[in-house]
Amino acid sequence: MTDTQRPAAVPVAPPKSRRGNPALRGLRVQPHSVSGWFANWRIAMVVVTQLVFYGVPWLQWDGRQAVLFDLGARKFYFGPLVLFPQDFIYLTGLLITCALALFLFTSVAGRLWCGYSCPQTVYTEMFLWIERAIEGDGPAQRRLSAQAWHARKIAIKGSKHAIWATLGLWTGFTFVGFFVPIQQLWAAIPSFEFGGEAFWILFYGFFTYYNAGWLREKICKFMCPYARFQSVMFDADTLIVTYDAARGEPRGIRKKGEDSGLGSCVDCGFCVAVCPTGIDIRKGLQIECISCGACIDACDQVMDRMEMPRGLIRYSTENVLTGKRPKGRWYTHLLRTRVIGYSAVLLAVVGAMVVSLALRDPFRVNVMREASVLSRPTADGRIENLYRIKVFNMDEHPRRYRLVAAGLPSLTVASTEGAVVTVPAISFHTLEVYVRVDPGAGAQRLARHRVPGDGA
């Protein structure tokens, strides 16, 4: 390519004013509030995720908590579904499904999880709402922090931290309510008879308070590994938050309607002021960007005031910005090998889990050979083997079972509890079984049969 064919470099003017923004000077990030399309989406996601988190433990199903991970009893309740440790494969499938979904969404639209659904983002947003309601927006917070300590400042700061701590404790209480019946925990509040659960309520409550109230963006910038490996899932067709440098540069401050030969960016710094991680999106894609879209809402507001078209900062792809893909055909970036591959594997895993759960038999039996007794002769000259049998009933109703051994006329079964075993709902029963056979009968197979009739 000759020099005359090369596109001219886009000039980037140095910022003329930092507007006193602490994010630009490496201080604590206290983002301004912003309204707009993406801010409304973040609010909606906070409401939805927290309705699920705080509400699900209180739901009841057939007289018990609908969703409960009872580690002590080794039972895991999901509505009508009850899982035991033997069903660990479903947990593996769930984790694989979540991982594949994360890979798929990241490949399509970047860090949507981080910007809208990650617990760190959601709780930081909630804590920011509380902080702004008590202390005011970013500038007011910084003015208050710069003041000497006095009664009003102590009252304001104390109120904020008290509400933060209360929300953190309620979050810890709800989290523990997924592992211990939450109504049982609620009944223990007046007397504070929590037992070991108190530690986990306080631990998770402090964890929420400290992460969302103090660490905030530091979790995303320095501690979260997702930002570090996201690049392997990004490509030139991944939808990300981008700054249109070709349109915005050279940036500079000007009056509305003034033709100063500058780009559309007025260098107001509002996109940085609203960023929860304190980055400047005009410097390009950075690992700290969580794709929340706050800078898009901020820039659109400025463009509206300047009577310029929106979209200086927007969700777009590298190929669209460079002209390799046409604008407006947003769906073309979905038809990629990576996206199709992730989608196919995700559908296969989800389909396999659904089919497996639909065909799952609520009856299960574990037969364990008694290690201390291999085989022994009986008084009548027969050979006896001892087995320890654990019968699982994963149904919501009690069941009766009969264990029999078949294959030889001389084969008999004796049990310490009789021929028929009744197993309560969502439980298991262990019994000892003696299988006797005449000498020389050879190896035989145990068969299981369900007893028809009431409760079967």
C-alpha positions as a Markdown table, in Angstrom:
| # | Residue | x | y | z |
|---|---|---|---|---|
| 1 | Met | 0.0 | 0.0 | 0.0 |
| 2 | Thr | 1.4 | 3.4 | -0.9 |
| 3 | Asp | 1.5 | 6.4 | 1.3 |
| 4 | Thr | -1.4 | 8.0 | -0.7 |
| 5 | Gln | -3.5 | 4.9 | -0.1 |
| 6 | Arg | -3.0 | 4.8 | 3.7 |
| 7 | Pro | -5.9 | 6.4 | 5.6 |
| 8 | Ala | -5.0 | 9.5 | 7.5 |
| 9 | Ala | -4.3 | 9.0 | 11.2 |
| 10 | Val | -7.1 | 10.4 | 13.4 |
| 11 | Pro | -5.6 | 13.2 | 15.6 |
| 12 | Val | -6.2 | 12.9 | 19.3 |
| 13 | Ala | -6.1 | 16.1 | 21.2 |
| 14 | Pro | -4.9 | 16.0 | 24.8 |
| 15 | Pro | -7.6 | 16.6 | 27.3 |
| 16 | Lys | -7.7 | 20.3 | 28.2 |
| 17 | Ser | -9.4 | 19.9 | 31.5 |
| 18 | Arg | -9.7 | 17.1 | 34.0 |
| 19 | Arg | -12.6 | 18.8 | 35.7 |
| 20 | Gly | -11.2 | 17.7 | 39.1 |
| 21 | Asn | -12.5 | 14.2 | 38.6 |
| 22 | Pro | -10.9 | 11.9 | 41.2 |
| 23 | Ala | -11.1 | 8.9 | 38.8 |
| 24 | Leu | -8.7 | 10.7 | 36.5 |
| 25 | Arg | -6.3 | 11.3 | 39.4 |
| 26 | Gly | -6.3 | 7.7 | 40.8 |
| 27 | Leu | -8.4 | 8.5 | 43.9 |
| 28 | Arg | -11.4 | 6.7 | 45.3 |
| 29 | Val | -14.1 | 6.2 | 42.6 |
| 30 | Gln | -17.3 | 7.9 | 43.5 |
| 31 | Pro | -19.3 | 7.8 | 40.3 |
| 32 | His | -21.9 | 10.3 | 39.3 |
| 33 | Ser | -25.5 | 9.0 | 38.9 |
| 34 | Val | -26.7 | 8.9 | 35.3 |
| 35 | Ser | -30.1 | 8.1 | 33.7 |
| 36 | Gly | -30.8 | 6.6 | 30.4 |
| 37 | Trp | -31.6 | 3.4 | 28.5 |
| 38 | Phe | -28.8 | 1.3 | 30.0 |
| 39 | Ala | -29.2 | 2.7 | 33.5 |
| 40 | Asn | -32.9 | 1.5 | 33.4 |
| 41 | Trp | -31.7 | -1.9 | 32.3 |
| 42 | Arg | -29.3 | -2.0 | 35.3 |
| 43 | Ile | -32.1 | -1.0 | 37.6 |
| 44 | Ala | -34.3 | -3.7 | 36.2 |
| 45 | Met | -31.6 | -6.4 | 36.5 |
| 46 | Val | -31.0 | -5.4 | 40.2 |
| 47 | Val | -34.7 | -5.7 | 40.9 |
| 48 | Val | -35.1 | -9.0 | 39.1 |
| 49 | Thr | -32.0 | -10.7 | 40.6 |
| 50 | Gln | -32.7 | -9.5 | 44.1 |
| 51 | Leu | -36.4 | -10.6 | 44.0 |
| 52 | Val | -35.1 | -14.0 | 43.1 |
| 53 | Phe | -32.4 | -14.1 | 45.7 |
| 54 | Tyr | -34.4 | -12.6 | 48.6 |
| 55 | Gly | -37.7 | -14.2 | 47.6 |
| 56 | Val | -36.9 | -17.8 | 46.6 |
| 57 | Pro | -36.0 | -19.1 | 50.2 |
| 58 | Trp | -39.5 | -18.1 | 51.4 |
| 59 | Leu | -41.3 | -20.1 | 48.7 |
| 60 | Gln | -43.0 | -23.3 | 50.0 |
| 61 | Trp | -43.6 | -26.6 | 48.1 |
| 62 | Asp | -45.7 | -29.3 | 49.6 |
| 63 | Gly | -45.2 | -28.2 | 53.2 |
| 64 | Arg | -41.4 | -27.6 | 52.9 |
| 65 | Gln | -39.0 | -25.0 | 51.6 |
| 66 | Ala | -39.1 | -25.1 | 47.8 |
| 67 | Val | -35.3 | -24.5 | 47.3 |
| 68 | Leu | -33.1 | -25.8 | 50.1 |
| 69 | Phe | -29.6 | -27.3 | 50.1 |
| 70 | Asp | -29.8 | -29.4 | 53.3 |
| 71 | Leu | -26.1 | -30.3 | 53.7 |
| 72 | Gly | -26.7 | -32.1 | 57.0 |
| 73 | Ala | -29.3 | -34.4 | 55.6 |
| 74 | Arg | -27.5 | -34.6 | 52.2 |
| 75 | Lys | -30.7 | -33.6 | 50.4 |
| 76 | Phe | -31.1 | -30.9 | 47.8 |
| 77 | Tyr | -34.6 | -29.6 | 47.1 |
| 78 | Phe | -35.6 | -27.8 | 43.9 |
| 79 | Gly | -39.4 | -27.6 | 43.9 |
| 80 | Pro | -40.7 | -31.1 | 43.1 |
| 81 | Leu | -37.1 | -32.4 | 42.5 |
| 82 | Val | -35.1 | -33.9 | 45.3 |
| 83 | Leu | -31.5 | -34.7 | 44.7 |
| 84 | Phe | -29.1 | -36.8 | 46.7 |
| 85 | Pro | -25.2 | -36.9 | 46.6 |
| 86 | Gln | -25.6 | -39.7 | 44.1 |
| 87 | Asp | -27.0 | -37.1 | 41.7 |
| 88 | Phe | -23.8 | -35.1 | 41.7 |
| 89 | Ile | -23.7 | -35.4 | 38.0 |
| 90 | Tyr | -26.5 | -32.9 | 37.7 |
| 91 | Leu | -24.4 | -30.3 | 39.6 |
| 92 | Thr | -21.6 | -31.0 | 37.2 |
| 93 | Gly | -24.1 | -30.4 | 34.3 |
| 94 | Leu | -25.3 | -27.2 | 35.8 |
| 95 | Leu | -21.8 | -25.9 | 36.2 |
| 96 | Ile | -21.0 | -26.8 | 32.6 |
| 97 | Thr | -24.2 | -25.1 | 31.5 |
| 98 | Cys | -23.3 | -21.9 | 33.3 |
| 99 | Ala | -19.8 | -21.9 | 31.9 |
| 100 | Leu | -21.0 | -22.4 | 28.4 |
| 101 | Ala | -23.6 | -19.7 | 28.8 |
| 102 | Leu | -21.0 | -17.3 | 30.0 |
| 103 | Phe | -18.7 | -18.1 | 27.1 |
| 104 | Leu | -21.6 | -17.7 | 24.6 |
| 105 | Phe | -22.8 | -14.3 | 26.0 |
| 106 | Thr | -19.2 | -13.0 | 26.3 |
| 107 | Ser | -18.4 | -14.0 | 22.7 |
| 108 | Val | -21.6 | -12.3 | 21.5 |
| 109 | Ala | -21.7 | -9.1 | 23.6 |
| 110 | Gly | -18.7 | -8.9 | 25.9 |
| 111 | Arg | -19.0 | -8.6 | 29.6 |
| 112 | Leu | -22.8 | -8.4 | 29.9 |
| 113 | Trp | -22.6 | -10.6 | 33.0 |
| 114 | Cys | -20.3 | -8.2 | 34.7 |
| 115 | Gly | -22.2 | -5.1 | 33.8 |
| 116 | Tyr | -25.7 | -6.2 | 34.7 |
| 117 | Ser | -25.9 | -9.5 | 36.7 |
| 118 | Cys | -22.6 | -10.0 | 38.6 |
| 119 | Pro | -23.3 | -9.9 | 42.4 |
| 120 | Gln | -20.4 | -7.5 | 42.9 |
| 121 | Thr | -22.0 | -5.1 | 40.3 |
| 122 | Val | -25.5 | -5.6 | 41.7 |
| 123 | Tyr | -24.6 | -5.0 | 45.3 |
| 124 | Thr | -22.3 | -2.1 | 44.5 |
| 125 | Glu | -25.1 | -0.5 | 42.6 |
| 126 | Met | -27.5 | -1.0 | 45.6 |
| 127 | Phe | -24.9 | 0.5 | 48.0 |
| 128 | Leu | -24.4 | 3.4 | 45.7 |
| 129 | Trp | -28.1 | 4.1 | 45.7 |
| 130 | Ile | -28.0 | 4.2 | 49.5 |
| 131 | Glu | -24.9 | 6.4 | 49.5 |
| 132 | Arg | -26.4 | 8.9 | 47.1 |
| 133 | Ala | -29.7 | 9.1 | 48.9 |
| 134 | Ile | -27.9 | 10.0 | 52.2 |
| 135 | Glu | -24.8 | 11.9 | 51.1 |
| 136 | Gly | -25.8 | 13.2 | 47.6 |
| 137 | Asp | -24.2 | 12.6 | 44.3 |
| 138 | Gly | -20.5 | 12.3 | 43.6 |
| 139 | Pro | -19.5 | 16.0 | 44.1 |
| 140 | Ala | -21.5 | 16.3 | 47.3 |
| 141 | Gln | -19.9 | 13.1 | 48.6 |
| 142 | Arg | -16.4 | 14.5 | 47.9 |
| 143 | Arg | -17.3 | 17.8 | 49.6 |
| 144 | Leu | -18.5 | 16.0 | 52.7 |
| 145 | Ser | -15.4 | 13.8 | 52.8 |
| 146 | Ala | -13.2 | 16.8 | 52.6 |
| 147 | Gln | -14.8 | 18.4 | 55.7 |
| 148 | Ala | -13.5 | 18.1 | 59.2 |
| 149 | Trp | -15.4 | 15.7 | 61.4 |
| 150 | His | -18.5 | 17.3 | 63.0 |
| 151 | Ala | -21.8 | 16.2 | 64.4 |
| 152 | Arg | -23.6 | 16.4 | 61.0 |
| 153 | Lys | -20.9 | 14.5 | 59.2 |
| 154 | Ile | -20.9 | 11.8 | 61.9 |
| 155 | Ala | -24.7 | 11.4 | 61.7 |
| 156 | Ile | -24.6 | 11.2 | 57.9 |
| 157 | Lys | -21.7 | 8.8 | 57.7 |
| 158 | Gly | -23.1 | 6.7 | 60.6 |
| 159 | Ser | -26.5 | 6.5 | 59.0 |
| 160 | Lys | -25.1 | 5.3 | 55.7 |
| 161 | His | -22.9 | 2.6 | 57.3 |
| 162 | Ala | -25.7 | 1.5 | 59.5 |
| 163 | Ile | -28.0 | 0.9 | 56.5 |
| 164 | Trp | -25.1 | -0.7 | 54.6 |
| 165 | Ala | -24.5 | -3.1 | 57.6 |
| 166 | Thr | -28.2 | -3.9 | 57.9 |
| 167 | Leu | -28.4 | -4.7 | 54.2 |
| 168 | Gly | -25.3 | -6.8 | 54.5 |
| 169 | Leu | -26.7 | -8.8 | 57.4 |
| 170 | Trp | -30.0 | -9.4 | 55.7 |
| 171 | Thr | -28.1 | -10.6 | 52.7 |
| 172 | Gly | -26.1 | -13.0 | 54.9 |
| 173 | Phe | -29.3 | -14.1 | 56.6 |
| 174 | Thr | -30.9 | -14.9 | 53.2 |
| 175 | Phe | -27.8 | -16.7 | 51.9 |
| 176 | Val | -27.8 | -19.0 | 55.0 |
| 177 | Gly | -31.5 | -19.5 | 54.4 |
| 178 | Phe | -30.7 | -21.5 | 51.3 |
| 179 | Phe | -28.9 | -24.0 | 53.5 |
| 180 | Val | -31.0 | -23.9 | 56.7 |
| 181 | Pro | -34.8 | -23.5 | 56.6 |
| 182 | Ile | -35.3 | -19.8 | 56.5 |
| 183 | Gln | -38.4 | -19.9 | 58.6 |
| 184 | Gln | -36.5 | -21.7 | 61.3 |
| 185 | Leu | -33.9 | -18.9 | 61.2 |
| 186 | Trp | -36.6 | -16.3 | 61.3 |
| 187 | Ala | -38.1 | -17.9 | 64.4 |
| 188 | Ala | -34.6 | -17.8 | 66.1 |
| 189 | Ile | -34.2 | -14.0 | 65.7 |
| 190 | Pro | -36.0 | -12.9 | 68.9 |
| 191 | Ser | -33.9 | -15.2 | 71.1 |
| 192 | Phe | -30.8 | -15.1 | 68.9 |
| 193 | Glu | -30.5 | -18.9 | 69.2 |
| 194 | Phe | -28.8 | -19.3 | 65.9 |
| 195 | Gly | -26.0 | -21.8 | 66.8 |
| 196 | Gly | -23.4 | -22.2 | 64.1 |
| 197 | Glu | -25.5 | -20.4 | 61.6 |
| 198 | Ala | -24.7 | -17.0 | 63.3 |
| 199 | Phe | -21.0 | -17.2 | 62.1 |
| 200 | Trp | -22.0 | -17.6 | 58.5 |
| 201 | Ile | -24.6 | -14.9 | 58.7 |
| 202 | Leu | -22.0 | -12.5 | 60.1 |
| 203 | Phe | -19.3 | -13.7 | 57.7 |
| 204 | Tyr | -21.4 | -13.3 | 54.5 |
| 205 | Gly | -22.9 | -10.1 | 55.8 |
| 206 | Phe | -19.5 | -8.6 | 56.4 |
| 207 | Phe | -18.3 | -9.9 | 53.1 |
| 208 | Thr | -21.2 | -8.1 | 51.3 |
| 209 | Tyr | -20.7 | -4.9 | 53.3 |
| 210 | Tyr | -16.9 | -4.8 | 52.7 |
| 211 | Asn | -16.9 | -5.8 | 49.0 |
| 212 | Ala | -19.8 | -3.5 | 47.9 |
| 213 | Gly | -19.2 | -0.7 | 50.3 |
| 214 | Trp | -15.4 | -0.4 | 50.4 |
| 215 | Leu | -13.7 | -2.4 | 47.7 |
| 216 | Arg | -16.2 | -1.8 | 45.0 |
| 217 | Glu | -14.3 | -1.3 | 41.7 |
| 218 | Lys | -11.1 | -2.8 | 43.1 |
| 219 | Ile | -12.7 | -6.3 | 42.9 |
| 220 | Cys | -13.3 | -5.8 | 39.2 |
| 221 | Lys | -9.9 | -4.2 | 38.5 |
| 222 | Phe | -7.5 | -6.3 | 40.6 |
| 223 | Met | -9.2 | -9.4 | 42.0 |
| 224 | Cys | -11.7 | -10.8 | 39.6 |
| 225 | Pro | -10.0 | -13.3 | 37.2 |
| 226 | Tyr | -12.7 | -13.0 | 34.6 |
| 227 | Ala | -11.3 | -9.7 | 33.2 |
| 228 | Arg | -8.0 | -11.4 | 32.7 |
| 229 | Phe | -9.2 | -14.3 | 30.5 |
| 230 | Gln | -12.0 | -12.5 | 28.7 |
| 231 | Ser | -9.7 | -11.7 | 25.8 |
| 232 | Val | -9.7 | -15.4 | 24.7 |
| 233 | Met | -13.4 | -15.1 | 24.1 |
| 234 | Phe | -13.4 | -11.8 | 22.4 |
| 235 | Asp | -12.8 | -11.3 | 18.6 |
| 236 | Ala | -13.4 | -8.5 | 16.1 |
| 237 | Asp | -17.1 | -9.3 | 16.0 |
| 238 | Thr | -17.8 | -9.1 | 19.7 |
| 239 | Leu | -20.2 | -6.4 | 20.8 |
| 240 | Ile | -18.4 | -4.1 | 23.2 |
| 241 | Val | -18.6 | -0.5 | 24.5 |
| 242 | Thr | -16.6 | 1.6 | 22.1 |
| 243 | Tyr | -15.7 | 5.2 | 21.5 |
| 244 | Asp | -15.9 | 6.3 | 17.8 |
| 245 | Ala | -12.5 | 8.1 | 17.6 |
| 246 | Ala | -13.0 | 8.9 | 13.9 |
| 247 | Arg | -16.0 | 11.0 | 14.8 |
| 248 | Gly | -14.9 | 12.3 | 18.2 |
| 249 | Glu | -11.3 | 13.4 | 17.5 |
| 250 | Pro | -9.8 | 15.9 | 17.9 |
| 251 | Arg | -11.7 | 16.5 | 21.0 |
| 252 | Gly | -12.1 | 19.9 | 22.6 |
| 253 | Ile | -14.4 | 22.2 | 24.6 |
| 254 | Arg | -16.7 | 24.4 | 22.5 |
| 255 | Lys | -20.0 | 26.1 | 22.7 |
| 256 | Lys | -23.2 | 24.5 | 21.3 |
| 257 | Gly | -23.4 | 25.1 | 17.5 |
| 258 | Glu | -19.8 | 26.4 | 17.3 |
| 259 | Asp | -17.8 | 25.1 | 14.3 |
| 260 | Ser | -14.3 | 25.0 | 15.7 |
| 261 | Gly | -12.9 | 22.2 | 13.5 |
| 262 | Leu | -13.0 | 19.8 | 16.3 |
| 263 | Gly | -14.6 | 16.4 | 16.6 |
| 264 | Ser | -17.8 | 15.6 | 18.3 |
| 265 | Cys | -16.2 | 14.9 | 21.7 |
| 266 | Val | -16.4 | 18.1 | 23.9 |
| 267 | Asp | -14.0 | 16.7 | 26.4 |
| 268 | Cys | -16.4 | 17.1 | 29.3 |
| 269 | Gly | -15.2 | 14.0 | 31.1 |
| 270 | Phe | -18.8 | 13.0 | 32.0 |
| 271 | Cys | -18.2 | 9.5 | 30.5 |
| 272 | Val | -15.4 | 9.1 | 33.0 |
| 273 | Ala | -17.3 | 10.6 | 35.9 |
| 274 | Val | -20.1 | 8.0 | 35.7 |
| 275 | Cys | -17.9 | 5.0 | 35.1 |
| 276 | Pro | -18.1 | 2.6 | 38.2 |
| 277 | Thr | -14.4 | 1.5 | 37.6 |
| 278 | Gly | -13.1 | 5.0 | 36.8 |
| 279 | Ile | -11.7 | 4.3 | 33.4 |
| 280 | Asp | -11.7 | 6.6 | 30.3 |
| 281 | Ile | -13.4 | 4.6 | 27.5 |
| 282 | Arg | -11.9 | 7.0 | 25.0 |
| 283 | Lys | -8.6 | 5.2 | 25.5 |
| 284 | Gly | -10.0 | 2.1 | 23.9 |
| 285 | Leu | -11.1 | -1.3 | 25.4 |
| 286 | Gln | -9.6 | -2.0 | 28.8 |
| 287 | Ile | -9.8 | -4.9 | 31.1 |
| 288 | Glu | -11.4 | -2.8 | 33.7 |
| 289 | Cys | -14.4 | -2.1 | 31.5 |
| 290 | Ile | -17.5 | -4.1 | 32.7 |
| 291 | Ser | -19.7 | -3.1 | 29.7 |
| 292 | Cys | -22.4 | -1.5 | 31.9 |
| 293 | Gly | -23.2 | 1.2 | 29.4 |
| 294 | Ala | -23.1 | 4.1 | 31.9 |
| 295 | Cys | -20.7 | 6.1 | 29.7 |
| 296 | Ile | -23.1 | 5.6 | 26.8 |
| 297 | Asp | -26.0 | 7.2 | 28.7 |
| 298 | Ala | -23.7 | 10.0 | 29.8 |
| 299 | Cys | -22.4 | 10.7 | 26.3 |
| 300 | Asp | -25.9 | 10.6 | 24.8 |
| 301 | Gln | -27.1 | 13.2 | 27.3 |
| 302 | Val | -24.2 | 15.5 | 26.3 |
| 303 | Met | -24.8 | 14.9 | 22.6 |
| 304 | Asp | -28.5 | 15.8 | 23.1 |
| 305 | Arg | -27.5 | 19.1 | 24.9 |
| 306 | Met | -25.0 | 19.9 | 22.1 |
| 307 | Glu | -27.6 | 19.0 | 19.4 |
| 308 | Met | -25.4 | 16.4 | 17.9 |
| 309 | Pro | -26.3 | 12.8 | 16.9 |
| 310 | Arg | -26.1 | 10.2 | 19.6 |
| 311 | Gly | -23.7 | 7.2 | 19.4 |
| 312 | Leu | -20.3 | 8.8 | 19.9 |
| 313 | Ile | -19.9 | 6.1 | 22.6 |
| 314 | Arg | -22.0 | 3.0 | 21.8 |
| 315 | Tyr | -22.2 | -0.8 | 21.7 |
| 316 | Ser | -20.4 | -1.8 | 18.5 |
| 317 | Thr | -17.8 | -4.2 | 17.1 |
| 318 | Glu | -14.3 | -3.7 | 15.8 |
| 319 | Asn | -15.3 | -4.8 | 12.3 |
| 320 | Val | -18.2 | -2.3 | 12.2 |
| 321 | Leu | -16.0 | 0.6 | 13.3 |
| 322 | Thr | -13.4 | -0.3 | 10.7 |
| 323 | Gly | -16.0 | -0.7 | 8.0 |
| 324 | Lys | -15.5 | -4.4 | 7.5 |
| 325 | Arg | -19.1 | -5.1 | 8.4 |
| 326 | Pro | -22.0 | -2.8 | 7.4 |
| 327 | Lys | -23.8 | -0.7 | 10.1 |
| 328 | Gly | -27.3 | -1.7 | 11.0 |
| 329 | Arg | -27.0 | -5.4 | 10.3 |
| 330 | Trp | -26.4 | -6.2 | 13.9 |
| 331 | Tyr | -27.3 | -9.9 | 13.5 |
| 332 | Thr | -24.4 | -10.7 | 11.2 |
| 333 | His | -22.0 | -10.9 | 14.1 |
| 334 | Leu | -24.1 | -13.8 | 15.5 |
| 335 | Leu | -23.4 | -16.0 | 12.6 |
| 336 | Arg | -19.8 | -17.0 | 13.6 |
| 337 | Thr | -18.2 | -20.4 | 14.1 |
| 338 | Arg | -17.5 | -19.6 | 17.8 |
| 339 | Val | -21.1 | -18.5 | 18.6 |
| 340 | Ile | -22.6 | -21.4 | 16.7 |
| 341 | Gly | -20.3 | -23.9 | 18.4 |
| 342 | Tyr | -21.0 | -22.6 | 21.9 |
| 343 | Ser | -24.7 | -22.6 | 21.2 |
| 344 | Ala | -24.7 | -26.2 | 19.9 |
| 345 | Val | -22.8 | -27.5 | 22.8 |
| 346 | Leu | -24.9 | -25.6 | 25.3 |
| 347 | Leu | -28.2 | -26.9 | 23.7 |
| 348 | Ala | -26.7 | -30.4 | 23.8 |
| 349 | Val | -25.8 | -30.2 | 27.5 |
| 350 | Val | -29.1 | -28.7 | 28.5 |
| 351 | Gly | -31.1 | -31.2 | 26.4 |
| 352 | Ala | -29.2 | -34.1 | 28.0 |
| 353 | Met | -29.9 | -32.8 | 31.5 |
| 354 | Val | -33.6 | -32.3 | 30.7 |
| 355 | Val | -34.0 | -35.8 | 29.3 |
| 356 | Ser | -32.0 | -37.4 | 32.1 |
| 357 | Leu | -34.2 | -35.6 | 34.7 |
| 358 | Ala | -37.4 | -36.6 | 32.9 |
| 359 | Leu | -36.3 | -40.3 | 32.9 |
| 360 | Arg | -34.9 | -40.3 | 36.4 |
| 361 | Asp | -36.2 | -43.2 | 38.5 |
| 362 | Pro | -37.1 | -42.2 | 42.0 |
| 363 | Phe | -36.1 | -45.6 | 43.2 |
| 364 | Arg | -32.4 | -46.4 | 43.7 |
| 365 | Val | -30.6 | -49.1 | 45.6 |
| 366 | Asn | -27.0 | -49.5 | 46.6 |
| 367 | Val | -25.7 | -53.0 | 47.3 |
| 368 | Met | -22.6 | -53.2 | 49.4 |
| 369 | Arg | -20.8 | -56.4 | 50.2 |
| 370 | Glu | -20.0 | -56.8 | 53.8 |
| 371 | Ala | -16.2 | -56.4 | 53.8 |
| 372 | Ser | -15.6 | -58.4 | 57.0 |
| 373 | Val | -17.5 | -61.5 | 55.8 |
| 374 | Leu | -16.8 | -62.9 | 52.4 |
| 375 | Ser | -18.9 | -66.1 | 52.5 |
| 376 | Arg | -19.6 | -68.6 | 55.2 |
| 377 | Pro | -21.3 | -72.0 | 55.6 |
| 378 | Thr | -24.6 | -72.2 | 57.5 |
| 379 | Ala | -25.8 | -74.8 | 59.9 |
| 380 | Asp | -27.8 | -76.6 | 57.2 |
| 381 | Gly | -24.8 | -76.8 | 54.9 |
| 382 | Arg | -25.6 | -73.9 | 52.6 |
| 383 | Ile | -23.4 | -71.0 | 51.6 |
| 384 | Glu | -24.3 | -67.5 | 52.9 |
| 385 | Asn | -23.2 | -64.0 | 51.8 |
| 386 | Leu | -24.0 | -60.9 | 53.8 |
| 387 | Tyr | -24.9 | -57.6 | 52.0 |
| 388 | Arg | -25.7 | -54.2 | 53.3 |
| 389 | Ile | -28.4 | -52.6 | 51.1 |
| 390 | Lys | -29.3 | -49.0 | 51.1 |
| 391 | Val | -32.7 | -48.3 | 49.5 |
| 392 | Phe | -33.4 | -44.8 | 48.3 |
| 393 | Asn | -36.9 | -43.4 | 47.8 |
| 394 | Met | -36.6 | -40.0 | 46.0 |
| 395 | Asp | -40.3 | -39.6 | 45.6 |
| 396 | Glu | -42.6 | -37.3 | 47.6 |
| 397 | His | -44.6 | -40.3 | 48.9 |
| 398 | Pro | -43.6 | -43.4 | 51.0 |
| 399 | Arg | -42.9 | -46.5 | 49.0 |
| 400 | Arg | -42.8 | -50.3 | 49.8 |
| 401 | Tyr | -40.2 | -52.5 | 48.2 |
| 402 | Arg | -39.4 | -56.2 | 48.2 |
| 403 | Leu | -35.8 | -57.4 | 47.6 |
| 404 | Val | -35.6 | -60.8 | 46.1 |
| 405 | Ala | -32.8 | -62.9 | 44.6 |
| 406 | Ala | -33.7 | -64.9 | 41.5 |
| 407 | Gly | -31.9 | -67.4 | 39.3 |
| 408 | Leu | -31.8 | -70.7 | 41.2 |
| 409 | Pro | -34.6 | -72.7 | 42.9 |
| 410 | Ser | -32.4 | -73.0 | 46.0 |
| 411 | Leu | -31.7 | -69.3 | 46.3 |
| 412 | Thr | -33.3 | -67.6 | 49.3 |
| 413 | Val | -33.1 | -64.2 | 51.0 |
| 414 | Ala | -33.4 | -63.4 | 54.6 |
| 415 | Ser | -33.5 | -59.9 | 56.2 |
| 416 | Thr | -33.4 | -58.7 | 59.8 |
| 417 | Glu | -36.5 | -56.6 | 59.0 |
| 418 | Gly | -38.7 | -58.9 | 56.9 |
| 419 | Ala | -39.3 | -59.4 | 53.2 |
| 420 | Val | -41.0 | -56.0 | 52.6 |
| 421 | Val | -39.3 | -52.7 | 53.4 |
| 422 | Thr | -41.2 | -49.4 | 53.7 |
| 423 | Val | -39.1 | -46.3 | 52.9 |
| 424 | Pro | -40.4 | -42.9 | 53.9 |
| 425 | Ala | -40.7 | -40.1 | 51.3 |
| 426 | Ile | -37.5 | -38.4 | 50.4 |
| 427 | Ser | -35.4 | -40.7 | 52.4 |
| 428 | Phe | -33.4 | -43.9 | 52.4 |
| 429 | His | -33.3 | -47.0 | 54.5 |
| 430 | Thr | -30.4 | -49.4 | 55.2 |
| 431 | Leu | -30.8 | -53.0 | 56.1 |
| 432 | Glu | -28.7 | -56.2 | 56.2 |
| 433 | Val | -29.6 | -59.0 | 53.8 |
| 434 | Tyr | -28.5 | -62.6 | 54.0 |
| 435 | Val | -28.4 | -64.4 | 50.6 |
| 436 | Arg | -28.2 | -68.2 | 50.9 |
| 437 | Val | -27.6 | -70.8 | 48.2 |
| 438 | Asp | -26.7 | -74.5 | 47.9 |
| 439 | Pro | -23.0 | -75.3 | 47.4 |
| 440 | Gly | -21.8 | -75.2 | 43.8 |
| 441 | Ala | -24.6 | -72.8 | 42.6 |
| 442 | Gly | -22.1 | -70.3 | 41.2 |
| 443 | Ala | -22.3 | -66.6 | 41.0 |
| 444 | Gln | -25.9 | -65.1 | 40.8 |
| 445 | Arg | -27.4 | -61.7 | 40.2 |
| 446 | Leu | -29.7 | -59.8 | 42.6 |
| 447 | Ala | -32.9 | -58.6 | 41.1 |
| 448 | Arg | -35.1 | -55.8 | 42.5 |
| 449 | His | -38.9 | -55.7 | 42.4 |
| 450 | Arg | -41.4 | -53.1 | 43.6 |
| 451 | Val | -44.4 | -54.4 | 45.6 |
| 452 | Pro | -47.7 | -53.4 | 44.1 |
| 453 | Gly | -50.5 | -52.1 | 46.3 |
| 454 | Asp | -50.9 | -49.2 | 48.7 |
| 455 | Gly | -47.9 | -47.0 | 48.9 |
| 456 | Ala | -46.1 | -48.7 | 46.0 |
